[in-house]
Amino acid sequence: MRFDDLVRVHAADLYRYAFWLTREPRQAEDVVQEALLRSWRAFPQLRDPAAAKAWLFSIVRNEFYRAIAKNGPPLENVDDLELSDESASPPGLEMREALTRLPPSYAEPLALQVLGGFSCAEIAAMMGITEGAAMTRLTRARQALKRVVAPDGARERKGGRL
């Protein structure tokens, strides 16, 4: 597999993950760009093409943490905020707000599973934790989301699932 093909296949998923990490489009683009540069340099050492997706996600994750160490945590760009008189939340806003309330140790594995489609074993390897710890964090993340999104248990009674 050529590097161009690899990028073409995974670029959208990498950006979604970087955006989830940074919560800011320009920062997400920067993180992905730096991650792709690093991965291009290291591409000849990629031994297993089947592991390319997890490898790229790990590089994006590492690049995000490298940027935080260098520049501090991402800040919300107030110029991009829109003010609205509407009282109703846009679709999906409730879930996004709930995700931001989770500790990163729970939110990150959930994002890797939902956005990246990774298994518990892959998440564990990318985060440097055991598979059991990854499963525990995923379970606790889902339980916490249920409490935040439907604190009275209304969703569970209606048969809804998170």
Secondary structure as UniProt FT lines:
FT   HELIX           3..22
FT   HELIX           25..42
FT   HELIX           43..45
FT   HELIX           49..51
FT   HELIX           52..71
FT   HELIX           78..80
FT   TURN            91..92
FT   HELIX           93..101
FT   HELIX           104..116
FT   HELIX           120..127
FT   HELIX           131..149
FT   TURN            151..152
FT   HELIX           154..157
FT   TURN            158..159
//
